[in-house]
Amino acid sequence: MENITLIASSTMGLESIVRDECVELGFKNVKTFNGRVEFDGTVRDIPKANIHLRCADRVFVKMGEFKAFTFDELFRNIKKIDWQNYIPENGEFPVSWVSSVKSKLFSKSDIQRITKKAIVEKLKEKYKKEYFYEDGPRYAIKIQAHNDVFIVMIDTSGEGLHKRGYRAIKNEAPIKETMAAALVKLSRWKGGERPLVDPMCGTGTILIEAAMIARNIAPGANRNFVSEGWSIIPENDWIEVR
C-alpha cells in the first residue's frame, strides 16, 4: 500500500510526549515540529493513530507542503495534489480551517476560496462533471501557512481526540482529556502498587485517564472518527485495531 505522511497535531509543549507515543506505536520516520508530529505510514495506520494516541489533538493526512507567494502559485500547487485518491465523487470537502502567519498571503477567506477552486478543478479532471453535490463522506481540509510555507492536510479524526466517548453528559471539563493523559505520562505513573492521588479531582479527568493508562485501554476505542466513512480504509481495519 502506498506510503503517506500522517500528522498528529499537539498542544504546544506536548510534542515530545506525542512523539514518544508515535515511536511506541511503531510508526516510522517520526519527526517533531512546533505543534505537530509527523510520521510515515499507510492509510491502514489512520485507525491505529486515532484509536491509540492519548495526547495528540487530531490526526491528519499530509497532502502537500510548498512555498507560495501569490494566489496563482497557491492555486497551481493545490491543483497538483492528487485529491482524487481520497475524495470520492460525492465527497464533502470544506476548507474548514486556515492559519496564516508571517506570510504574504494572509487573507484567510481568499486562501479558502482559491483552495476550494483548485480542488474542484482537479476533481473535474477525474470525475468529468461540472458540479459536486458533496453529500457523502467528509474530508475537512486544513491549511497552515508560516513564513510563506503552506502545509495542506485532511482531517481524519472529526471531533478532537480529547473526546474519548466515556462522558455520558458532555459538560465542559476544566482540563482536556489529552492534557490530563499527558500529565500522567509526565509523572511516569503506570499503575501497579504505586498509588496515584488527586485530592482536587473535580470531574476526575486525570484519574480516569490514569486508570485507562494503567489498564492499557485505548483512548479512542469507544468513539467514532470521521474517516470511518472513507472508502479507502476497509471497515475491518477499524475492527481489528479496536
MDAnalysis code that builds the backbone (N, CA, C; Angstrom):
import MDAnalysis as mda
import numpy as np

u = mda.Universe.empty(726, n_residues=242, atom_resindex=np.repeat(np.arange(242), 3), trajectory=True)
u.add_TopologyAttr("name", ["N", "CA", "C"] * 242)
u.add_TopologyAttr("resid", np.arange(1, 243))
u.add_TopologyAttr("resname", ["MET", "GLU", "ASN", "ILE", "THR", "LEU", "ILE", "ALA", "SER", "SER", "THR", "MET", "GLY", "LEU", "GLU", "SER", "ILE", "VAL", "ARG", "ASP", "GLU", "CYS", "VAL", "GLU", "LEU", "GLY", "PHE", "LYS", "ASN", "VAL", "LYS", "THR", "PHE", "ASN", "GLY", "ARG", "VAL", "GLU", "PHE", "ASP", "GLY", "THR", "VAL", "ARG", "ASP", "ILE", "PRO", "LYS", "ALA", "ASN", "ILE", "HIS", "LEU", "ARG", "CYS", "ALA", "ASP", "ARG", "VAL", "PHE", "VAL", "LYS", "MET", "GLY", "GLU", "PHE", "LYS", "ALA", "PHE", "THR", "PHE", "ASP", "GLU", "LEU", "PHE", "ARG", "ASN", "ILE", "LYS", "LYS", "ILE", "ASP", "TRP", "GLN", "ASN", "TYR", "ILE", "PRO", "GLU", "ASN", "GLY", "GLU", "PHE", "PRO", "VAL", "SER", "TRP", "VAL", "SER", "SER", "VAL", "LYS", "SER", "LYS", "LEU", "PHE", "SER", "LYS", "SER", "ASP", "ILE", "GLN", "ARG", "ILE", "THR", "LYS", "LYS", "ALA", "ILE", "VAL", "GLU", "LYS", "LEU", "LYS", "GLU", "LYS", "TYR", "LYS", "LYS", "GLU", "TYR", "PHE", "TYR", "GLU", "ASP", "GLY", "PRO", "ARG", "TYR", "ALA", "ILE", "LYS", "ILE", "GLN", "ALA", "HIS", "ASN", "ASP", "VAL", "PHE", "ILE", "VAL", "MET", "ILE", "ASP", "THR", "SER", "GLY", "GLU", "GLY", "LEU", "HIS", "LYS", "ARG", "GLY", "TYR", "ARG", "ALA", "ILE", "LYS", "ASN", "GLU", "ALA", "PRO", "ILE", "LYS", "GLU", "THR", "MET", "ALA", "ALA", "ALA", "LEU", "VAL", "LYS", "LEU", "SER", "ARG", "TRP", "LYS", "GLY", "GLY", "GLU", "ARG", "PRO", "LEU", "VAL", "ASP", "PRO", "MET", "CYS", "GLY", "THR", "GLY", "THR", "ILE", "LEU", "ILE", "GLU", "ALA", "ALA", "MET", "ILE", "ALA", "ARG", "ASN", "ILE", "ALA", "PRO", "GLY", "ALA", "ASN", "ARG", "ASN", "PHE", "VAL", "SER", "GLU", "GLY", "TRP", "SER", "ILE", "ILE", "PRO", "GLU", "ASN", "ASP", "TRP", "ILE", "GLU", "VAL", "ARG"])
u.atoms.positions = np.array([
    [0.846, -1.196, 0.000],
    [0.000, 0.000, 0.000],
    [0.879, 1.243, 0.000],
    [0.453, 2.267, -0.711],
    [1.256, 3.479, -0.870],
    [1.520, 4.156, 0.473],
    [2.772, 4.570, 0.655],
    [3.129, 5.270, 1.886],
    [2.593, 6.692, 1.866],
    [2.171, 7.170, 3.029],
    [1.690, 8.530, 3.184],
    [2.348, 9.127, 4.426],
    [2.213, 10.436, 4.581],
    [2.686, 11.106, 5.790],
    [1.478, 11.495, 6.621],
    [1.505, 11.124, 7.885],
    [0.444, 11.491, 8.814],
    [0.968, 12.524, 9.790],
    [0.073, 13.378, 10.249],
    [0.411, 14.426, 11.206],
    [-0.465, 14.278, 12.435],
    [0.171, 14.187, 13.593],
    [-0.550, 14.232, 14.866],
    [-0.361, 15.631, 15.428],
    [-1.422, 16.434, 15.415],
    [-1.307, 17.780, 15.961],
    [-1.250, 17.712, 17.480],
    [-0.603, 18.715, 18.069],
    [-0.322, 18.658, 19.505],
    [-0.444, 20.030, 20.126],
    [-0.863, 20.064, 21.379],
    [-0.776, 21.287, 22.168],
    [0.697, 21.668, 22.315],
    [0.990, 22.955, 22.172],
    [2.377, 23.408, 22.289],
    [2.960, 22.973, 23.628],
    [4.130, 22.344, 23.576],
    [4.791, 21.868, 24.776],
    [4.648, 20.377, 24.994],
    [3.683, 19.758, 24.303],
    [3.468, 18.322, 24.462],
    [4.009, 17.512, 23.281],
    [4.714, 18.176, 22.376],
    [5.170, 17.482, 21.170],
    [6.036, 16.261, 21.475],
    [6.914, 16.377, 22.472],
    [7.817, 15.256, 22.777],
    [7.049, 14.046, 23.301],
    [5.962, 14.291, 24.031],
    [5.150, 13.179, 24.538],
    [4.432, 12.485, 23.382],
    [3.874, 13.281, 22.468],
    [3.205, 12.709, 21.298],
    [4.220, 11.959, 20.436],
    [5.422, 12.515, 20.304],
    [6.482, 11.827, 19.550],
    [6.777, 10.461, 20.160],
    [6.921, 10.421, 21.474],
    [7.210, 9.146, 22.148],
    [6.078, 8.146, 21.936],
    [4.833, 8.635, 21.955],
    [3.692, 7.748, 21.698],
    [3.781, 7.148, 20.297],
    [4.128, 7.989, 19.321],
    [4.222, 7.522, 17.936],
    [5.311, 6.465, 17.794],
    [6.433, 6.685, 18.453],
    [7.528, 5.706, 18.416],
    [7.091, 4.394, 19.057],
    [6.411, 4.489, 20.204],
    [5.943, 3.287, 20.901],
    [4.943, 2.494, 20.064],
    [4.164, 3.196, 19.246],
    [3.182, 2.527, 18.395],
    [3.816, 1.919, 17.138],
    [5.115, 2.161, 16.956],
    [5.825, 1.555, 15.838],
    [5.821, 2.357, 14.558],
    [5.392, 3.609, 14.606],
    [5.408, 4.431, 13.401],
    [6.850, 4.784, 13.024],
    [7.094, 4.953, 11.737],
    [8.444, 5.163, 11.224],
    [8.698, 6.635, 10.880],
    [9.983, 6.987, 10.906],
    [10.435, 8.325, 10.496],
    [9.672, 9.425, 11.243],
    [9.617, 9.304, 12.557],
    [8.879, 10.252, 13.392],
    [9.685, 11.543, 13.543],
    [9.058, 12.676, 13.223],
    [9.717, 13.982, 13.286],
    [8.856, 14.952, 14.085],
    [9.518, 15.791, 14.876],
    [8.808, 16.721, 15.755],
    [8.952, 18.157, 15.261],
    [7.844, 18.885, 15.231],
    [7.814, 20.296, 14.871],
    [6.953, 21.018, 15.898],
    [6.951, 22.341, 15.842],
    [6.104, 23.106, 16.754],
    [4.629, 22.784, 16.477],
    [3.970, 22.215, 17.470],
    [2.539, 21.968, 17.362],
    [2.150, 20.735, 16.576],
    [3.126, 19.931, 16.135],
    [2.763, 18.742, 15.364],
    [3.902, 17.725, 15.361],
    [3.528, 16.477, 15.135],
    [4.483, 15.384, 14.964],
    [4.123, 14.679, 13.663],
    [5.102, 14.522, 12.794],
    [4.882, 13.856, 11.516],
    [5.507, 12.471, 11.525],
    [4.875, 11.528, 10.822],
    [5.430, 10.189, 10.722],
    [4.920, 9.513, 9.461],
    [5.661, 8.503, 9.005],
    [5.296, 7.775, 7.794],
    [4.356, 6.626, 8.131],
    [3.490, 6.298, 7.178],
    [2.579, 5.182, 7.371],
    [1.804, 4.911, 6.100],
    [0.707, 4.200, 6.241],
    [-0.230, 3.960, 5.149],
    [-1.618, 4.335, 5.652],
    [-2.606, 4.262, 4.770],
    [-3.965, 4.593, 5.210],
    [-4.434, 3.635, 6.305],
    [-3.832, 2.441, 6.390],
    [-4.219, 1.485, 7.427],
    [-3.728, 1.923, 8.804],
    [-2.801, 2.898, 8.830],
    [-2.344, 3.429, 10.111],
    [-3.252, 4.543, 10.641],
    [-4.190, 5.004, 9.833],
    [-5.118, 6.042, 10.290],
    [-5.967, 5.544, 11.466],
    [-6.550, 4.335, 11.399],
    [-7.269, 3.828, 12.581],
    [-6.352, 3.661, 13.793],
    [-5.165, 3.152, 13.586],
    [-4.224, 2.911, 14.682],
    [-3.879, 4.203, 15.405],
    [-3.580, 5.254, 14.641],
    [-3.202, 6.537, 15.238],
    [-4.374, 7.157, 15.984],
    [-5.554, 7.148, 15.383],
    [-6.713, 7.778, 16.011],
    [-7.143, 7.062, 17.288],
    [-7.115, 5.745, 17.265],
    [-7.614, 4.977, 18.405],
    [-6.607, 4.935, 19.556],
    [-5.304, 4.963, 19.241],
    [-4.298, 4.726, 20.280],
    [-3.596, 5.972, 20.823],
    [-3.540, 7.059, 20.071],
    [-2.811, 8.240, 20.570],
    [-3.588, 8.908, 21.703],
    [-2.975, 9.051, 22.851],
    [-3.629, 9.638, 24.025],
    [-3.493, 11.146, 24.112],
    [-2.390, 11.695, 23.629],
    [-2.064, 13.089, 23.915],
    [-2.122, 13.999, 22.691],
    [-2.355, 13.440, 21.513],
    [-2.487, 14.246, 20.302],
    [-3.880, 14.862, 20.233],
    [-4.000, 15.986, 19.523],
    [-5.291, 16.659, 19.378],
    [-6.119, 16.092, 18.226],
    [-5.463, 15.844, 17.091],
    [-6.120, 15.283, 15.915],
    [-5.073, 14.565, 15.067],
    [-5.535, 13.754, 14.130],
    [-4.652, 13.099, 13.168],
    [-5.054, 13.550, 11.768],
    [-4.059, 13.983, 11.000],
    [-4.289, 14.477, 9.642],
    [-3.476, 13.667, 8.632],
    [-3.975, 13.598, 7.404],
    [-3.164, 13.153, 6.277],
    [-2.500, 14.385, 5.688],
    [-1.180, 14.358, 5.580],
    [-0.458, 15.477, 4.973],
    [-0.528, 15.327, 3.460],
    [-1.198, 16.273, 2.805],
    [-1.398, 16.202, 1.364],
    [-0.310, 16.926, 0.584],
    [0.307, 17.925, 1.198],
    [1.352, 18.659, 0.489],
    [1.991, 19.715, 1.360],
    [3.202, 20.124, 0.968],
    [3.923, 21.214, 1.623],
    [4.700, 21.959, 0.543],
    [4.497, 23.272, 0.470],
    [5.130, 24.054, -0.610],
    [5.176, 25.525, -0.218],
    [6.005, 26.266, -0.952],
    [6.046, 27.718, -0.783],
    [5.126, 28.372, -1.798],
    [4.441, 29.428, -1.385],
    [3.574, 30.193, -2.290],
    [3.595, 31.657, -1.874],
    [3.876, 32.501, -2.830],
    [3.926, 33.951, -2.571],
    [2.779, 34.693, -3.244],
    [2.110, 34.022, -4.205],
    [0.971, 34.613, -4.903],
    [-0.183, 33.610, -4.900],
    [-1.378, 34.118, -5.191],
    [-2.529, 33.223, -5.249],
    [-2.449, 32.284, -6.452],
    [-1.796, 32.726, -7.534],
    [-1.589, 31.827, -8.673],
    [-0.725, 30.642, -8.274],
    [0.341, 30.899, -7.508],
    [1.199, 29.810, -7.030],
    [0.434, 28.885, -6.099],
    [-0.395, 29.461, -5.241],
    [-1.209, 28.653, -4.332],
    [-2.139, 27.756, -5.131],
    [-2.815, 28.317, -6.131],
    [-3.748, 27.558, -6.955],
    [-3.044, 26.394, -7.648],
    [-1.907, 26.677, -8.278],
    [-1.189, 25.648, -9.029],
    [-0.715, 24.513, -8.114],
    [-0.195, 24.878, -6.949],
    [0.321, 23.860, -6.037],
    [-0.803, 23.008, -5.439],
    [-1.931, 23.637, -5.124],
    [-3.072, 22.877, -4.603],
    [-3.598, 21.925, -5.676],
    [-3.661, 22.390, -6.923],
    [-4.198, 21.567, -8.008],
    [-3.284, 20.386, -8.325],
    [-1.989, 20.503, -8.040],
    [-1.051, 19.402, -8.295],
    [-1.315, 18.189, -7.403],
    [-1.948, 18.418, -6.264],
    [-2.167, 17.350, -5.287],
    [-3.190, 16.349, -5.827],
    [-2.961, 15.064, -5.560],
    [-3.852, 14.005, -6.054],
    [-5.066, 13.845, -5.138],
    [-5.938, 14.821, -5.154],
    [-7.120, 14.809, -4.290],
    [-8.039, 13.639, -4.607],
    [-8.044, 13.211, -5.873],
    [-8.942, 12.125, -6.283],
    [-8.589, 10.802, -5.614],
    [-7.387, 10.680, -5.053],
    [-7.013, 9.454, -4.349],
    [-7.750, 9.311, -3.018],
    [-8.310, 10.418, -2.534],
    [-9.011, 10.412, -1.254],
    [-10.483, 10.771, -1.404],
    [-10.758, 11.851, -2.133],
    [-12.113, 12.389, -2.186],
    [-12.916, 11.717, -3.295],
    [-14.003, 11.022, -2.946],
    [-14.837, 10.396, -3.976],
    [-15.733, 11.431, -4.661],
    [-16.472, 10.972, -5.638],
    [-17.299, 11.877, -6.441],
    [-18.317, 12.636, -5.603],
    [-18.830, 12.007, -4.543],
    [-19.840, 12.662, -3.701],
    [-19.257, 13.178, -2.392],
    [-17.945, 13.183, -2.248],
    [-17.313, 13.588, -1.002],
    [-17.543, 15.056, -0.660],
    [-17.686, 15.325, 0.626],
    [-17.798, 16.704, 1.119],
    [-16.394, 17.178, 1.487],
    [-15.940, 18.297, 0.901],
    [-14.562, 18.716, 1.133],
    [-14.465, 20.222, 1.478],
    [-14.966, 20.605, 2.638],
    [-14.864, 22.007, 3.055],
    [-13.421, 22.373, 3.419],
    [-13.032, 23.584, 3.113],
    [-11.756, 24.112, 3.612],
    [-12.104, 24.727, 4.966],
    [-12.012, 23.919, 5.996],
    [-12.649, 24.253, 7.268],
    [-11.774, 25.064, 8.209],
    [-10.465, 25.098, 7.965],
    [-9.581, 25.794, 8.910],
    [-8.369, 26.322, 8.156],
    [-8.083, 27.616, 8.315],
    [-6.939, 28.259, 7.668],
    [-6.186, 29.096, 8.685],
    [-4.863, 28.959, 8.673],
    [-3.997, 29.791, 9.509],
    [-2.892, 30.358, 8.628],
    [-2.599, 31.648, 8.784],
    [-1.518, 32.266, 8.012],
    [-0.752, 33.224, 8.912],
    [0.537, 32.917, 9.121],
    [1.395, 33.709, 10.000],
    [2.663, 34.099, 9.244],
    [2.962, 35.378, 9.237],
    [4.186, 35.890, 8.604],
    [4.292, 35.454, 7.147],
    [3.169, 35.470, 6.446],
    [3.137, 35.062, 5.046],
    [2.539, 36.180, 4.201],
    [2.976, 36.236, 2.925],
    [2.461, 37.275, 2.022],
    [0.978, 37.059, 1.746],
    [0.543, 35.822, 1.698],
    [-0.877, 35.521, 1.538],
    [-1.481, 35.387, 2.931],
    [-2.205, 36.408, 3.352],
    [-2.691, 36.437, 4.733],
    [-4.211, 36.417, 4.842],
    [-4.909, 36.650, 3.725],
    [-6.373, 36.669, 3.774],
    [-6.895, 35.234, 3.852],
    [-7.458, 34.887, 4.990],
    [-7.936, 33.520, 5.181],
    [-9.078, 33.182, 4.220],
    [-9.982, 34.124, 4.018],
    [-11.117, 33.858, 3.134],
    [-10.653, 33.641, 1.694],
    [-9.646, 34.399, 1.251],
    [-9.131, 34.220, -0.110],
    [-8.384, 32.896, -0.247],
    [-7.629, 32.511, 0.786],
    [-6.937, 31.216, 0.756],
    [-7.962, 30.090, 0.672],
    [-9.049, 30.206, 1.453],
    [-10.111, 29.203, 1.391],
    [-10.718, 29.122, -0.003],
    [-11.018, 30.275, -0.579],
    [-11.677, 30.315, -1.885],
    [-10.787, 29.722, -2.978],
    [-9.510, 30.112, -2.997],
    [-8.583, 29.619, -4.013],
    [-8.359, 28.119, -3.862],
    [-8.222, 27.674, -2.614],
    [-8.013, 26.250, -2.361],
    [-9.205, 25.434, -2.840],
    [-10.388, 25.881, -2.495],
    [-11.598, 25.170, -2.904],
    [-11.692, 25.097, -4.430],
    [-11.425, 26.199, -5.080],
    [-11.499, 26.250, -6.543],
    [-10.500, 25.282, -7.168],
    [-9.273, 25.244, -6.638],
    [-8.241, 24.367, -7.194],
    [-8.611, 22.899, -7.025],
    [-9.184, 22.554, -5.867],
    [-9.591, 21.162, -5.638],
    [-10.712, 20.769, -6.592],
    [-11.670, 21.671, -6.770],
    [-12.776, 21.404, -7.693],
    [-12.243, 21.152, -9.103],
    [-11.310, 21.993, -9.544],
    [-10.745, 21.832, -10.888],
    [-10.028, 20.495, -11.024],
    [-9.337, 20.082, -9.972],
    [-8.650, 18.788, -10.005],
    [-9.652, 17.639, -10.075],
    [-10.703, 17.713, -9.302],
    [-11.699, 16.641, -9.293],
    [-12.497, 16.591, -10.592],
    [-12.650, 17.742, -11.243],
    [-13.325, 17.762, -12.545],
    [-12.589, 16.880, -13.551],
    [-11.263, 16.890, -13.490],
    [-10.468, 16.086, -14.418],
    [-10.720, 14.599, -14.209],
    [-10.930, 14.203, -12.953],
    [-11.138, 12.793, -12.627],
    [-12.564, 12.347, -12.917],
    [-13.541, 13.132, -12.469],
    [-14.932, 12.672, -12.499],
    [-15.732, 13.212, -13.682],
    [-15.132, 14.093, -14.472],
    [-15.762, 14.582, -15.712],
    [-17.142, 15.176, -15.472],
    [-17.235, 16.031, -14.462],
    [-18.502, 16.706, -14.185],
    [-18.209, 18.128, -13.721],
    [-19.195, 18.997, -13.804],
    [-19.013, 20.411, -13.509],
    [-19.443, 20.793, -12.102],
    [-20.285, 19.955, -11.479],
    [-20.811, 20.307, -10.157],
    [-20.737, 19.098, -9.233],
    [-20.343, 19.354, -7.974],
    [-20.237, 18.292, -6.980],
    [-21.223, 18.565, -5.844],
    [-22.091, 17.600, -5.563],
    [-23.141, 17.800, -4.567],
    [-22.623, 17.724, -3.136],
    [-21.507, 17.062, -2.911],
    [-20.874, 16.974, -1.587],
    [-21.843, 16.450, -0.515],
    [-22.506, 15.360, -0.824],
    [-23.454, 14.779, 0.129],
    [-22.972, 13.437, 0.676],
    [-21.662, 13.175, 0.547],
    [-21.099, 11.911, 1.010],
    [-20.167, 12.099, 2.197],
    [-19.171, 11.239, 2.349],
    [-18.238, 11.313, 3.480],
    [-17.504, 12.653, 3.522],
    [-17.095, 13.033, 4.727],
    [-16.493, 14.356, 4.935],
    [-14.957, 14.273, 4.916],
    [-14.356, 15.199, 4.189],
    [-12.896, 15.310, 4.089],
    [-12.519, 16.767, 4.369],
    [-12.534, 17.145, 5.629],
    [-12.288, 18.538, 6.005],
    [-10.807, 18.875, 5.798],
    [-10.565, 19.998, 5.157],
    [-9.209, 20.387, 4.758],
    [-8.704, 21.515, 5.648],
    [-7.470, 21.360, 6.093],
    [-6.821, 22.362, 6.928],
    [-5.612, 22.905, 6.184],
    [-5.479, 24.239, 6.190],
    [-4.340, 24.907, 5.564],
    [-3.586, 25.672, 6.643],
    [-2.293, 25.430, 6.727],
    [-1.462, 26.125, 7.707],
    [-0.290, 26.762, 6.973],
    [-0.172, 28.089, 7.049],
    [0.901, 28.812, 6.367],
    [1.763, 29.539, 7.398],
    [3.071, 29.393, 7.252],
    [4.007, 30.091, 8.132],
    [5.256, 30.430, 7.340],
    [5.595, 31.699, 7.325],
    [6.750, 32.163, 6.532],
    [6.637, 31.719, 5.078],
    [5.425, 31.823, 4.522],
    [5.127, 31.515, 3.120],
    [5.189, 30.026, 2.778],
    [5.385, 29.177, 3.770],
    [5.343, 27.726, 3.553],
    [3.958, 27.217, 3.944],
    [3.285, 26.560, 2.993],
    [1.924, 26.057, 3.204],
    [1.952, 24.555, 3.446],
    [1.254, 24.128, 4.488],
    [1.037, 22.711, 4.741],
    [-0.454, 22.444, 4.558],
    [-0.764, 21.449, 3.731],
    [-2.145, 21.139, 3.372],
    [-2.483, 19.762, 3.922],
    [-3.592, 19.664, 4.656],
    [-3.936, 18.426, 5.357],
    [-5.419, 18.104, 5.216],
    [-5.740, 16.812, 5.404],
    [-7.132, 16.371, 5.538],
    [-7.303, 15.791, 6.936],
    [-8.340, 16.229, 7.621],
    [-8.618, 15.768, 8.984],
    [-9.208, 14.357, 8.947],
    [-8.586, 13.433, 9.690],
    [-9.105, 12.061, 9.755],
    [-9.897, 11.792, 11.026],
    [-9.865, 12.729, 11.972],
    [-10.439, 12.468, 13.295],
    [-11.898, 12.906, 13.424],
    [-12.224, 14.069, 12.862],
    [-13.559, 14.639, 13.102],
    [-13.514, 15.434, 14.387],
    [-14.243, 15.008, 15.404],
    [-14.126, 15.648, 16.708],
    [-12.722, 15.426, 17.258],
    [-12.228, 16.398, 18.057],
    [-10.893, 16.284, 18.621],
    [-10.704, 14.994, 19.394],
    [-9.468, 14.524, 19.465],
    [-9.196, 13.251, 20.123],
    [-9.424, 13.295, 21.623],
    [-9.586, 14.504, 22.201],
    [-9.887, 14.572, 23.631],
    [-11.302, 14.068, 23.925],
    [-12.131, 13.968, 22.897],
    [-13.478, 13.411, 23.077],
    [-13.363, 11.886, 23.103],
    [-13.225, 11.326, 24.279],
    [-12.971, 9.894, 24.420],
    [-14.237, 9.049, 24.249],
    [-15.367, 9.632, 24.577],
    [-16.606, 8.870, 24.480],
    [-17.066, 8.258, 25.785],
    [-16.350, 8.559, 26.897],
    [-16.765, 7.957, 28.172],
    [-17.600, 8.896, 29.042],
    [-17.857, 10.104, 28.589],
    [-18.692, 11.027, 29.366],
    [-20.114, 11.012, 28.810],
    [-21.050, 10.522, 29.623],
    [-22.449, 10.487, 29.184],
    [-23.015, 11.896, 29.069],
    [-22.628, 12.769, 30.009],
    [-23.068, 14.170, 29.982],
    [-21.888, 15.014, 29.523],
    [-22.065, 15.720, 28.408],
    [-20.945, 16.432, 27.801],
    [-20.800, 17.838, 28.374],
    [-20.443, 17.921, 29.638],
    [-20.108, 19.215, 30.217],
    [-18.682, 19.586, 29.837],
    [-18.365, 20.868, 29.878],
    [-17.006, 21.318, 29.583],
    [-16.118, 20.994, 30.774],
    [-15.144, 20.110, 30.558],
    [-14.226, 19.742, 31.639],
    [-13.187, 20.848, 31.834],
    [-12.720, 21.068, 33.077],
    [-11.696, 22.094, 33.329],
    [-10.381, 21.805, 32.608],
    [-10.120, 20.533, 32.294],
    [-8.895, 20.150, 31.604],
    [-9.247, 19.133, 30.530],
    [-8.638, 19.283, 29.348],
    [-8.901, 18.340, 28.270],
    [-8.319, 16.968, 28.619],
    [-8.974, 15.950, 28.137],
    [-8.529, 14.591, 28.402],
    [-7.125, 14.338, 27.869],
    [-6.798, 14.925, 26.717],
    [-5.454, 14.751, 26.160],
    [-4.395, 15.379, 27.064],
    [-4.696, 16.526, 27.649],
    [-3.769, 17.178, 28.572],
    [-3.644, 16.370, 29.862],
    [-4.759, 15.840, 30.354],
    [-4.727, 15.018, 31.560],
    [-3.857, 13.786, 31.354],
    [-4.003, 13.142, 30.200],
    [-3.183, 11.967, 29.894],
    [-1.705, 12.337, 29.827],
    [-1.418, 13.517, 29.266],
    [-0.028, 13.967, 29.179],
    [0.560, 14.194, 30.570],
    [-0.237, 14.740, 31.487],
    [0.255, 14.955, 32.859],
    [0.590, 13.622, 33.531],
    [-0.260, 12.636, 33.307],
    [0.013, 11.311, 33.886],
    [1.289, 10.722, 33.287],
    [1.454, 10.868, 31.974],
    [2.658, 10.343, 31.333],
    [3.909, 11.068, 31.826],
    [3.807, 12.377, 32.045],
    [4.956, 13.129, 32.560],
    [5.325, 12.678, 33.971],
    [4.344, 12.223, 34.719],
    [4.619, 11.742, 36.084],
    [5.254, 10.348, 36.082],
    [5.200, 9.683, 34.915],
    [5.734, 8.324, 34.735],
    [4.983, 7.276, 35.565],
    [3.770, 7.620, 35.978],
    [2.934, 6.656, 36.699],
    [2.278, 5.713, 35.703],
    [2.372, 4.408, 35.962],
    [1.804, 3.421, 35.050],
    [0.919, 2.403, 35.763],
    [0.608, 2.675, 37.019],
    [-0.226, 1.735, 37.752],
    [0.598, 0.865, 38.672],
    [0.104, -0.322, 38.941],
    [0.811, -1.219, 39.841],
    [0.542, -0.863, 41.295],
    [1.520, -1.112, 42.155],
    [1.361, -0.908, 43.597],
    [1.502, 0.553, 44.006],
    [2.093, 1.365, 43.141],
    [2.325, 2.769, 43.487],
    [1.022, 3.559, 43.383],
    [0.565, 4.200, 44.460],
    [-0.729, 4.905, 44.408],
    [-0.646, 6.221, 43.634],
    [-1.783, 6.632, 43.111],
    [-1.909, 7.945, 42.487],
    [-3.069, 8.656, 43.179],
    [-2.817, 9.851, 43.691],
    [-3.828, 10.589, 44.445],
    [-4.044, 11.954, 43.794],
    [-5.305, 12.298, 43.553],
    [-5.660, 13.616, 43.032],
    [-6.719, 14.213, 43.959],
    [-6.308, 14.910, 45.023],
    [-7.260, 15.400, 46.028],
    [-8.182, 16.504, 45.522],
    [-7.847, 17.119, 44.384],
    [-8.700, 18.168, 43.808],
    [-9.280, 17.676, 42.483],
    [-9.815, 16.444, 42.488],
    [-10.081, 15.755, 41.222],
    [-11.222, 16.360, 40.417],
    [-12.174, 17.052, 41.040],
    [-13.280, 17.623, 40.261],
    [-14.054, 16.552, 39.519],
    [-14.058, 16.624, 38.179],
    [-14.776, 15.629, 37.375],
    [-13.969, 14.353, 37.183],
    [-12.765, 14.306, 37.728],
    [-11.984, 13.071, 37.718],
    [-11.247, 12.769, 36.435],
    [-11.030, 13.779, 35.590],
    [-10.429, 13.527, 34.274],
    [-9.035, 12.914, 34.382],
    [-8.197, 13.474, 35.268],
    [-6.831, 12.950, 35.403],
    [-6.868, 11.503, 35.882],
    [-7.735, 11.204, 36.854],
    [-7.807, 9.849, 37.396],
    [-8.367, 8.861, 36.375],
    [-9.332, 9.293, 35.592],
    [-9.884, 8.415, 34.554],
    [-8.810, 8.086, 33.524],
    [-8.075, 9.117, 33.092],
    [-7.007, 8.883, 32.115],
    [-5.919, 7.995, 32.701],
    [-5.598, 8.197, 33.988],
    [-4.597, 7.354, 34.637],
    [-5.059, 5.896, 34.685],
    [-6.327, 5.696, 34.999],
    [-6.872, 4.332, 35.051],
    [-6.819, 3.672, 33.679],
    [-7.108, 4.439, 32.628],
    [-7.055, 3.883, 31.277],
    [-5.626, 3.497, 30.900],
    [-4.663, 4.334, 31.321],
    [-3.253, 4.007, 31.064],
    [-2.859, 2.738, 31.826],
    [-3.246, 2.665, 33.098],
    [-2.885, 1.506, 33.922],
    [-3.502, 0.213, 33.380],
    [-4.713, 0.312, 32.846],
    [-5.407, -0.869, 32.335],
    [-5.156, -1.105, 30.840],
    [-4.326, -0.233, 30.245],
    [-3.982, -0.348, 28.820],
    [-5.230, -0.314, 27.939],
    [-6.137, 0.603, 28.251],
    [-7.353, 0.801, 27.450],
    [-7.089, 1.895, 26.417],
    [-7.262, 1.581, 25.157],
    [-7.037, 2.561, 24.096],
    [-8.008, 3.726, 24.246],
    [-7.529, 4.970, 24.188],
    [-8.398, 6.117, 24.456],
    [-9.521, 6.311, 23.442],
    [-9.324, 5.837, 22.216],
    [-10.352, 6.037, 21.194],
    [-11.160, 4.806, 20.876],
    [-11.095, 3.798, 21.746],
    [-11.769, 2.520, 21.453],
    [-13.283, 2.638, 21.464],
    [-13.815, 3.625, 22.206],
    [-15.269, 3.717, 22.395],
    [-15.896, 4.923, 21.710],
    [-15.259, 5.397, 20.648],
    [-15.826, 6.521, 19.909],
    [-15.644, 6.288, 18.417],
    [-16.227, 7.183, 17.640],
    [-16.129, 7.083, 16.184],
    [-15.308, 8.227, 15.610],
    [-14.846, 8.037, 14.378],
    [-13.998, 9.011, 13.698],
    [-14.541, 9.254, 12.300],
    [-14.332, 10.464, 11.804],
    [-14.908, 10.833, 10.514],
    [-14.373, 9.950, 9.394],
    [-13.126, 9.483, 9.503],
    [-12.536, 8.682, 8.426],
    [-13.062, 7.253, 8.396],
    [-13.907, 6.872, 9.362],
    [-14.543, 5.558, 9.287],
    [-15.488, 5.474, 8.091],
    [-15.891, 6.621, 7.555],
    [-16.751, 6.634, 6.376],
    [-15.990, 6.678, 5.066],
    [-14.650, 6.674, 5.123],
    [-13.849, 6.761, 3.902],
    [-13.727, 5.383, 3.251],
    [-13.938, 5.330, 1.960],
    [-13.898, 4.053, 1.238],
    [-12.483, 3.494, 1.127],
    [-11.457, 4.332, 1.270],
    [-10.072, 3.858, 1.111],
    [-9.582, 3.078, 2.329],
    [-10.344, 3.121, 3.452],
    [-9.970, 2.375, 4.653],
    [-10.984, 1.258, 4.860],
    [-10.573, 0.002, 4.708],
    [-11.512, -1.103, 4.908],
    [-12.089, -1.103, 6.323],
    [-13.353, -1.449, 6.448],
    [-14.014, -1.478, 7.753],
    [-13.308, -2.433, 8.714],
    [-12.772, -3.516, 8.182],
    [-12.088, -4.495, 9.022],
    [-10.861, -3.915, 9.717],
    [-10.237, -2.899, 9.102],
    [-9.070, -2.268, 9.729],
    [-9.461, -1.627, 11.061],
    [-10.619, -0.975, 11.070],
    [-11.097, -0.354, 12.300],
    [-11.447, -1.425, 13.348],
    [-12.083, -2.497, 12.896],
    [-12.480, -3.560, 13.813],
    [-11.244, -4.215, 14.420],
    [-10.233, -4.497, 13.602],
    [-9.020, -5.156, 14.096],
    [-8.275, -4.300, 15.106],
    [-8.177, -2.980, 14.843],
    [-7.465, -2.092, 15.776],
    [-8.205, -2.021, 17.101],
    [-9.528, -1.921, 17.047],
    [-10.307, -1.880, 18.277],
    [-10.178, -3.194, 19.056],
])
